[in-house]
Amino acid sequence: MKKILFFFIFLFSCSNQSTIPKPKAFFYNELTEPNYVNYNGNCGYSFFVNSKNDLDSENCNIKIINSSLNSTIYLSSVLIENNFNLIDSDFSKKINENSSKAFSVNVSEFNDLENKVFAKYYSFTGNTPSNTRFYITDSISVYLTGALYFDSKPNYDSLLPSIYLANNEIRKMIQTFKWK
C-alpha cells in the first residue's frame, strides 16, 4: 500500500516545467538632483553641501550623512604645527592601504591660489572600503582629510550610481571651499 501511494505521489508531483533560480538582486536607488547650500561652521572654513544631507559636527570633525544613498563623508581636521610632512605621509599610508583592493586609482588636484585652497582627490575603482578619499589644505595651518563610506558591503558595480553622485558632491565641496 505504501509503495502504491509513493508511486502516485511521485507520478503526480513531476512536471515538465524546469525551475530557474532567481538572479541576485542589487540595491536600486532613485537618484535626485542635488540642491546645494552654503555650510558655514565654526572651524574657519565654508563650502557648499547638498541640502538633503544631514551634518554632524564635533570639534571640527564633520560627518555628512546622505540617508538616501546610505553613505557618509567623514571630514577630519588636523592643525599643522611644523608637521605637514608627517600628516601628509599618514594620509598617503591610508591611500596605499585602500589601494590594495582597487583595480585602479584616479587622482586629480585642485589648486585655488587666490583663496589658498589646495586639494587632492583620489577615486578608487573596485570593491574598496572607501571609494573616495581627499584632502584640502592651506599648506600652512589646517589639513582637512575626507573619506566616503557606504553602509553596505563593498560592491562596486551596484554602488556605482551612488558613488558617482557622492563624488559629484565631494567635487562641489572642494570647488566651493573657502577659508575664513
Backbone bond lengths (Angstrom), bond angles and torsions (degrees), N, CA, C in turn:
res aa  C-N    CA-C-N  psi(-1)  N-CA   C-N-CA  omega(-1)  CA-C   N-CA-C  phi
1 M - - - 1.446 - - 1.540 111.15 -
2 K 1.334 115.58 -43.70 1.463 119.88 178.84 1.524 110.86 -63.28
3 K 1.329 116.73 -37.51 1.452 120.28 179.86 1.532 111.30 -65.32
4 I 1.294 117.15 -40.13 1.469 120.97 179.91 1.526 110.03 -67.28
5 L 1.325 116.27 -43.25 1.467 121.21 178.42 1.534 110.10 -61.81
6 F 1.307 116.80 -44.70 1.461 121.30 179.02 1.526 110.26 -62.53
7 F 1.339 117.28 -40.46 1.455 122.05 179.35 1.535 111.50 -61.59
8 F 1.352 117.67 -44.04 1.464 121.07 179.66 1.540 111.72 -68.37
9 I 1.301 116.28 -38.74 1.474 118.91 177.68 1.519 109.57 -63.72
10 F 1.315 116.18 -45.56 1.464 121.12 179.21 1.528 111.24 -62.76
11 L 1.313 117.57 -41.34 1.450 122.88 -177.77 1.531 112.18 -66.30
12 F 1.330 117.58 -43.49 1.461 121.09 -176.42 1.533 113.60 -86.12
13 S 1.297 116.85 -15.29 1.467 117.85 179.96 1.520 111.49 -85.51
14 C 1.280 119.22 -14.59 1.462 122.38 178.85 1.518 109.75 -82.77
15 S 1.304 115.67 141.58 1.462 120.28 175.92 1.522 108.29 -141.52
16 N 1.309 116.63 169.83 1.454 121.48 -179.00 1.526 112.50 -87.75
17 Q 1.311 118.24 -4.45 1.453 121.28 -179.73 1.521 109.43 -78.79
18 S 1.320 115.15 131.30 1.463 118.64 177.56 1.525 108.67 -94.65
19 T 1.300 115.69 146.57 1.455 121.58 -179.92 1.521 108.82 -91.16
20 I 1.317 115.91 127.55 1.464 121.68 179.17 1.520 107.09 -110.21
21 P 1.333 117.01 125.65 1.464 118.25 -179.98 1.525 110.94 -67.32
22 K 1.321 115.63 146.92 1.458 120.55 178.62 1.529 109.34 -74.65
23 P 1.326 117.18 141.37 1.471 118.92 175.95 1.531 109.78 -71.79
24 K 1.331 115.58 158.84 1.458 120.29 177.75 1.527 109.43 -64.03
25 A 1.301 115.35 140.60 1.461 120.07 177.75 1.521 109.10 -93.14
26 F 1.319 116.13 146.41 1.449 121.44 178.48 1.517 109.38 -120.05
27 F 1.298 114.50 157.76 1.453 123.26 -179.01 1.525 110.13 -60.39
28 Y 1.326 116.17 128.82 1.463 121.37 176.43 1.517 107.95 -116.98
29 N 1.291 115.93 132.96 1.443 120.37 -177.93 1.523 108.87 -137.76
30 E 1.327 116.51 128.15 1.459 119.41 175.08 1.515 107.67 -80.63
31 L 1.317 116.09 118.87 1.452 121.61 -177.09 1.522 109.50 -88.15
32 T 1.315 115.44 136.16 1.464 120.81 179.51 1.517 109.65 -111.51
33 E 1.305 115.22 158.75 1.462 121.36 178.30 1.538 109.13 -71.15
34 P 1.336 118.42 128.46 1.461 119.72 -178.56 1.532 112.29 -73.45
35 N 1.317 115.20 151.06 1.454 122.84 174.39 1.528 106.06 -120.53
36 Y 1.331 117.53 115.81 1.459 121.16 -172.70 1.524 112.02 -94.15
37 V 1.333 114.88 141.02 1.463 122.64 174.06 1.521 107.80 -129.78
38 N 1.322 116.18 158.33 1.466 121.20 -179.11 1.525 110.05 -82.70
39 Y 1.348 116.58 126.44 1.466 121.69 174.38 1.519 107.70 -96.32
40 N 1.315 115.81 121.92 1.458 122.63 179.02 1.518 108.23 -121.17
41 G 1.311 117.21 95.49 1.466 120.35 -179.37 1.517 111.37 -92.28
42 N 1.309 115.82 -172.74 1.465 122.26 179.44 1.523 112.02 -96.69
43 C 1.302 117.69 18.80 1.468 120.94 -172.68 1.521 113.66 -105.95
44 G 1.313 118.12 5.73 1.453 120.15 176.09 1.511 115.17 92.99
45 Y 1.307 118.02 17.15 1.451 120.73 177.13 1.520 110.46 -152.74
46 S 1.335 115.17 164.87 1.464 121.58 176.86 1.523 108.03 -143.24
47 F 1.327 116.00 157.69 1.455 122.35 177.67 1.514 108.72 -163.35
48 F 1.329 116.36 165.87 1.457 121.31 177.52 1.525 109.33 -89.24
49 V 1.331 114.96 140.27 1.458 122.02 -179.77 1.522 108.33 -139.18
50 N 1.316 116.49 152.55 1.459 122.07 178.75 1.532 109.16 -62.90
51 S 1.314 117.25 130.03 1.472 121.35 -177.11 1.529 112.20 -66.62
52 K 1.331 118.02 -19.27 1.470 121.11 179.99 1.522 112.47 -82.16
53 N 1.333 117.56 -9.03 1.461 121.79 179.31 1.519 111.08 -82.88
54 D 1.327 115.54 151.34 1.467 121.59 172.94 1.519 108.17 -99.71
55 L 1.340 116.54 137.27 1.460 121.22 179.12 1.512 109.83 -113.10
56 D 1.324 115.18 133.47 1.462 122.35 177.36 1.520 106.82 -125.75
57 S 1.331 116.77 114.54 1.459 121.04 -175.13 1.526 110.49 -116.85
58 E 1.339 114.29 135.49 1.465 120.30 176.96 1.526 108.05 -146.41
59 N 1.324 116.92 114.80 1.474 122.48 179.74 1.525 112.62 53.21
60 C 1.299 117.36 46.63 1.465 125.04 179.13 1.528 113.23 65.32
61 N 1.322 118.04 12.90 1.458 122.43 169.93 1.526 106.38 -103.48
62 I 1.321 116.00 124.39 1.464 120.64 -170.31 1.523 110.04 -119.38
63 K 1.330 115.35 138.93 1.457 122.15 170.41 1.529 106.90 -111.51
64 I 1.321 116.27 122.10 1.458 122.16 176.16 1.526 106.27 -104.31
65 I 1.330 115.76 106.99 1.457 122.04 -171.96 1.520 109.70 -102.41
66 N 1.319 115.60 122.30 1.458 121.86 176.31 1.525 106.98 -109.22
67 S 1.317 116.74 98.64 1.465 120.65 -175.45 1.525 112.38 -70.02
68 S 1.332 118.36 -27.88 1.467 119.06 179.47 1.529 111.40 -71.30
69 L 1.337 117.92 -29.97 1.457 121.41 177.06 1.524 112.21 -95.19
70 N 1.329 115.83 -9.34 1.467 121.13 -177.04 1.529 109.82 60.67
71 S 1.339 115.65 44.53 1.460 121.15 -176.74 1.524 110.65 -132.88
72 T 1.335 114.24 161.13 1.462 121.25 177.37 1.519 108.70 -138.75
73 I 1.320 115.79 134.95 1.462 121.78 171.69 1.526 106.07 -104.88
74 Y 1.321 115.74 119.98 1.457 121.38 -179.84 1.520 108.80 -98.80
75 L 1.334 116.53 126.14 1.460 122.43 175.94 1.519 108.42 -114.19
76 S 1.334 116.47 127.37 1.462 121.61 178.85 1.521 108.67 -122.39
77 S 1.317 115.59 128.25 1.451 121.66 -178.43 1.528 109.92 -102.07
78 V 1.341 115.31 130.18 1.466 121.45 179.01 1.519 107.51 -126.45
79 L 1.327 116.17 130.94 1.459 120.44 176.91 1.530 109.36 -80.54
80 I 1.321 115.60 135.53 1.465 120.98 178.85 1.524 107.96 -90.07
81 E 1.311 115.58 119.87 1.473 121.47 178.42 1.527 107.80 -130.63
82 N 1.328 116.51 74.45 1.466 122.93 -176.68 1.523 112.36 57.37
83 N 1.325 117.45 29.19 1.464 121.27 -179.67 1.534 111.37 -133.54
84 F 1.315 116.90 30.70 1.465 120.83 -178.28 1.528 111.25 -57.64
85 N 1.336 117.63 -44.71 1.468 120.72 -177.90 1.524 111.38 -63.06
86 L 1.331 117.51 -37.71 1.464 121.36 178.66 1.531 110.66 -66.35
87 I 1.319 117.17 -44.02 1.465 121.78 179.49 1.529 109.95 -64.83
88 D 1.330 116.99 -44.42 1.459 121.28 -179.87 1.531 110.79 -65.89
89 S 1.313 117.19 -36.53 1.470 120.61 178.26 1.525 111.18 -68.66
90 D 1.334 117.67 -35.63 1.468 121.14 176.16 1.532 110.26 -65.32
91 F 1.327 116.85 -41.12 1.466 120.81 177.26 1.532 110.38 -63.54
92 S 1.333 117.24 -43.39 1.464 121.39 178.85 1.525 111.26 -62.03
93 K 1.323 117.01 -35.57 1.474 121.17 177.67 1.533 110.09 -63.09
94 K 1.332 116.84 -42.24 1.470 121.04 177.64 1.524 110.97 -64.74
95 I 1.322 116.84 -37.48 1.469 120.96 177.38 1.523 109.59 -63.18
96 N 1.327 117.37 -45.49 1.468 121.04 -179.45 1.522 111.66 -64.09
97 E 1.333 118.12 -39.62 1.465 121.35 177.93 1.529 110.40 -63.36
98 N 1.313 116.42 -42.56 1.463 121.02 -179.04 1.526 111.46 -70.92
99 S 1.327 117.31 -30.19 1.467 122.28 -177.36 1.523 112.97 -70.79
100 S 1.333 117.92 -18.80 1.463 120.14 -175.10 1.531 112.51 -62.24
101 K 1.335 118.97 -27.49 1.464 122.01 -179.88 1.525 112.55 -102.34
102 A 1.322 117.34 2.51 1.464 121.06 -176.63 1.524 111.62 -91.00
103 F 1.340 115.84 146.71 1.462 121.24 173.34 1.520 109.77 -76.65
104 S 1.337 115.25 -38.51 1.459 120.20 178.53 1.526 108.97 -153.11
105 V 1.327 114.27 159.75 1.461 121.75 178.71 1.522 107.38 -128.30
106 N 1.321 116.54 124.57 1.465 122.08 176.23 1.518 108.40 -104.57
107 V 1.314 115.65 131.72 1.462 121.45 -177.20 1.515 108.73 -120.65
108 S 1.327 115.85 135.71 1.461 119.83 172.89 1.523 108.79 -139.47
109 E 1.315 114.67 151.67 1.466 121.00 -179.00 1.520 109.80 -117.22
110 F 1.329 113.96 152.09 1.456 121.21 175.19 1.525 107.24 -132.87
111 N 1.326 116.87 124.27 1.465 121.75 179.40 1.515 109.42 -128.91
112 D 1.330 115.27 118.43 1.459 122.02 175.17 1.531 106.35 -116.67
113 L 1.331 116.36 90.22 1.461 121.36 -174.95 1.524 112.44 -63.24
114 E 1.317 116.51 -35.21 1.467 120.65 -178.51 1.529 111.70 -62.27
115 N 1.344 116.68 -41.89 1.469 121.16 -179.20 1.529 113.13 -99.32
116 K 1.334 117.08 4.58 1.468 123.39 -179.74 1.532 112.19 55.31
117 V 1.330 114.97 46.97 1.464 121.63 177.17 1.526 107.60 -113.11
118 F 1.326 115.55 118.26 1.464 122.04 179.37 1.520 107.38 -124.04
119 A 1.324 116.13 125.48 1.462 120.21 -175.80 1.521 110.39 -136.62
120 K 1.315 114.40 151.89 1.464 121.91 173.76 1.517 106.95 -134.34
121 Y 1.326 114.95 135.77 1.466 122.53 -170.40 1.525 108.71 -126.07
122 Y 1.335 117.08 125.61 1.461 122.94 179.99 1.525 108.66 -116.33
123 S 1.335 115.94 125.77 1.453 121.91 177.46 1.533 107.89 -117.66
124 F 1.335 116.36 126.50 1.461 122.15 -175.01 1.525 110.17 -105.21
125 T 1.336 116.23 132.79 1.457 121.99 175.75 1.521 107.77 -101.94
126 G 1.323 116.20 121.27 1.458 121.00 -179.90 1.513 110.97 132.15
127 N 1.319 115.76 -178.85 1.470 121.65 -177.99 1.528 110.22 -84.59
128 T 1.311 115.59 73.42 1.463 121.69 -178.15 1.527 109.69 -102.16
129 P 1.333 116.73 156.13 1.473 118.88 178.18 1.527 112.72 -60.30
130 S 1.328 116.48 -41.30 1.458 121.66 177.90 1.519 107.98 -123.02
131 N 1.330 117.76 124.52 1.456 121.09 -177.35 1.521 112.91 -82.09
132 T 1.329 116.73 -18.54 1.463 121.01 -179.70 1.516 109.61 -145.10
133 R 1.312 115.44 135.84 1.473 122.31 172.38 1.522 107.17 -134.82
134 F 1.322 115.82 148.28 1.454 119.80 -178.95 1.518 109.78 -156.95
135 Y 1.314 115.13 164.55 1.461 119.85 170.08 1.518 108.95 -138.88
136 I 1.327 114.18 153.04 1.462 122.94 175.45 1.517 106.25 -131.73
137 T 1.318 116.57 131.60 1.460 119.48 -178.76 1.526 110.71 -146.36
138 D 1.330 115.00 160.96 1.459 120.58 169.65 1.533 108.50 -101.29
139 S 1.323 116.60 -0.31 1.473 127.80 179.74 1.525 113.44 64.14
140 I 1.327 117.20 9.41 1.466 120.16 179.44 1.526 111.71 -123.37
141 S 1.341 117.07 -48.66 1.463 118.28 -171.83 1.531 114.87 -125.94
142 V 1.344 119.60 -29.33 1.468 120.50 -174.82 1.529 110.29 -132.22
143 Y 1.324 115.33 138.79 1.465 123.59 176.63 1.520 105.75 -127.23
144 L 1.322 116.47 111.00 1.457 122.79 -176.97 1.524 108.54 -106.72
145 T 1.341 116.93 118.64 1.466 120.32 178.93 1.520 108.94 -105.20
146 G 1.322 115.86 152.27 1.453 120.84 179.70 1.514 111.11 -141.94
147 A 1.339 115.29 149.81 1.468 121.37 177.74 1.521 109.02 -146.82
148 L 1.324 114.88 141.74 1.469 122.51 178.43 1.522 108.68 -101.88
149 Y 1.331 116.31 126.66 1.467 122.13 176.58 1.528 109.32 -129.19
150 F 1.324 115.35 144.87 1.460 121.74 173.85 1.518 108.54 -107.83
151 D 1.326 116.43 144.91 1.461 121.69 -179.89 1.524 110.16 -85.56
152 S 1.320 115.51 54.47 1.463 121.37 179.68 1.525 108.35 -157.69
153 K 1.320 115.12 168.81 1.455 120.80 176.75 1.525 108.33 -65.69
154 P 1.347 117.76 136.10 1.467 118.78 -179.77 1.525 112.06 -61.45
155 N 1.308 116.40 117.74 1.461 123.26 173.74 1.519 106.23 -141.86
156 Y 1.304 115.44 93.08 1.461 122.11 -170.30 1.525 112.94 -54.97
157 D 1.326 117.27 -43.17 1.463 120.18 -176.73 1.522 112.67 -61.35
158 S 1.330 116.90 -45.38 1.466 118.81 -177.38 1.529 111.81 -78.55
159 L 1.335 117.82 -24.81 1.467 120.84 179.86 1.530 113.02 -88.09
160 L 1.325 117.77 -7.91 1.465 120.86 -172.71 1.532 114.78 -53.18
161 P 1.339 121.32 -45.76 1.475 118.78 177.58 1.529 112.41 -61.75
162 S 1.319 116.97 -38.52 1.464 120.66 178.96 1.526 111.06 -69.73
163 I 1.326 116.93 -38.94 1.469 121.33 177.33 1.526 109.42 -62.01
164 Y 1.320 116.35 -43.01 1.457 121.29 -179.78 1.534 110.70 -59.32
165 L 1.322 116.51 -47.17 1.460 120.53 -179.54 1.530 111.33 -66.08
166 A 1.333 117.45 -44.90 1.470 120.92 179.40 1.524 110.94 -63.07
167 N 1.338 117.56 -39.25 1.462 120.36 178.23 1.523 111.81 -65.19
168 N 1.329 117.34 -35.84 1.464 119.86 175.12 1.522 111.07 -63.25
169 E 1.332 116.71 -38.10 1.464 120.39 177.67 1.532 110.99 -66.71
170 I 1.327 116.74 -38.35 1.468 120.48 178.18 1.524 109.86 -66.38
171 R 1.330 117.36 -43.44 1.470 119.82 177.79 1.523 111.27 -60.99
172 K 1.330 116.95 -41.01 1.472 120.85 177.74 1.529 110.04 -61.83
173 M 1.343 115.81 -41.13 1.461 120.36 178.62 1.528 110.72 -61.15
174 I 1.328 117.09 -45.44 1.462 121.13 -179.09 1.526 110.84 -66.03
175 Q 1.317 117.75 -44.34 1.461 121.81 -177.00 1.522 113.66 -67.74
176 T 1.338 117.30 -24.97 1.473 120.44 -178.21 1.527 111.88 -105.65
177 F 1.323 117.59 7.56 1.461 122.32 -176.06 1.535 109.96 -68.91
178 K 1.329 115.77 134.46 1.466 122.13 178.68 1.530 109.21 -137.80
179 W 1.340 115.13 137.39 1.462 120.08 171.89 1.518 108.64 -86.34
180 K 1.308 116.59 144.97 1.484 119.79 178.88 1.511 110.29 -90.84
